[in-house]
Amino acid sequence: MYQKTSVIPTEAQAEAMLFVRITYILTAMVRAPIIAVCLLLLAFSSCIQYALSSTKVLEFTIYNDGTTHVFYQTDVDPQSPDFVLGLYGNTTDNFVVQDQNGTLLSSKMNTNNIDIETLGASAIKVNYDTPDLVSKSGKTWTFRVNSPIDYSVFLPANAVIVGMSTIPSDLQVVNGQSLISFPSGSVDISYIFGVLGTSQTATLAIQHARDFISTVNSEGIPTLLASEKLAEANTAFNEGRYSDAEALANDAKNSAIQEQQTSLSAKQTEDSNNTSPISTGNNNDIIPILAVGATAVAVIVVFIILKRSRITKEVPVPHIPQSNYVSPDKETIFRLKPELRQEDKDIIAFISEKGGRVFESELRKKFLLPRTTTWRAVKRLEREGIVEIEKVDQQNLIKLRKVEENQE
């Protein structure tokens, strides 16, 4: 067996090797940034899809009878023909779903879900009432919910909190009612109705403030301001000033919540500052890729922020036009219409106090009523000849009418 060999010129071989190496390097340099950008865009497109299908606003408003009004605002994919939304509670009343322009959308109810026909909408707003979130045990009522996102709870007037299973992220008092914000997760809020400023309610408020302050102190968090308020509450109670004692006790608890949140925030900031940065080494080759990726991220973030701000922007209440209108006397209306419901009388009294003309949105804000409930009450008064409805800048202006004797 013979082997045949051939001599390859060294110069030609070197040139061929140089040609192959340059081609490979150029191809890699061109493809690497493109692949990296595509991967980044793919990752962030999935984030956008998640953002477009995740709930942005969740609010629970508890009424005096234990019914809870749920407000849901969610971004949806305009390309998707429908959207499935989970509901809170097994029973729902006054269910209304609208798109970002206020147009009513069709929906189909299933067990604990609702299938909504989005019809190209980019956002949906859902309002409904449910009696299933508040349980009653004697004088103590308990609101219970478990949410995968942050949410807020608006308690009814004259509700005194006697227990809370989760530390809130914020607590405010709006027109004498507690507005509490919570992070995602479950919460139990126990409350009672009672006359504020009594010995019993003051004692209860002081006890809960003392227990909460002790819990915060056990975590190693000082509560100087809260402890000072609690001492003032005890002094006021001993002097028989029960209203002041109760108010100071509630202030003490709120101060403890704020001091706890401040301490936790400071600790998180300190931990992040102590975290060692990742060593980058000599990675100059990936700087262009990171720059392109950062630009893509910035564009996506700006898009989401602009979209959210456009959806959540509130419609301003227009000014009531000037006219020679004179409001009828509410007592005359009550005398001529003795069969009116108490809630109708309250609405009439409020409109009268406002000069006889208010917008429908003001009624909802005043009485904390769902949109459909408010509209039914207004239409009921219109049928009785007590009010008339006028459109002003696409909003409903409700005006009291003069009730004639022969209308009785």
PEZI-V459492 format. One record per run of one state. SS is the DSSP state (~ for helix, > for strand, _ for the rest). FROM is the first residue (numbers start at 0). LEN is the number of residues. If there is no record, write none. Layout:
ss=SS from=FROM len=LEN
ss=SS from=FROM len=LEN
This chain:
ss=_ from=0 len=9
ss=~ from=9 len=43
ss=_ from=52 len=2
ss=> from=54 len=8
ss=_ from=62 len=5
ss=> from=67 len=8
ss=_ from=75 len=6
ss=> from=81 len=5
ss=_ from=86 len=6
ss=> from=92 len=7
ss=_ from=99 len=4
ss=> from=103 len=1
ss=_ from=104 len=2
ss=> from=106 len=4
ss=_ from=110 len=2
ss=> from=112 len=5
ss=_ from=117 len=5
ss=> from=122 len=8
ss=_ from=130 len=3
ss=> from=133 len=4
ss=_ from=137 len=2
ss=> from=139 len=8
ss=_ from=147 len=3
ss=> from=150 len=4
ss=_ from=154 len=4
ss=> from=158 len=6
ss=_ from=164 len=5
ss=> from=169 len=5
ss=_ from=174 len=2
ss=> from=176 len=6
ss=_ from=182 len=2
ss=> from=184 len=9
ss=_ from=193 len=5
ss=~ from=198 len=20
ss=_ from=218 len=5
ss=~ from=223 len=15
ss=_ from=238 len=3
ss=~ from=241 len=33
ss=_ from=274 len=9
ss=~ from=283 len=29
ss=_ from=312 len=17
ss=~ from=329 len=7
ss=_ from=336 len=5
ss=~ from=341 len=12
ss=_ from=353 len=3
ss=> from=356 len=3
ss=~ from=359 len=8
ss=_ from=367 len=3
ss=~ from=370 len=13
ss=_ from=383 len=3
ss=> from=386 len=6
ss=_ from=392 len=2
ss=> from=394 len=6
ss=_ from=400 len=4
ss=~ from=404 len=3
ss=_ from=407 len=1
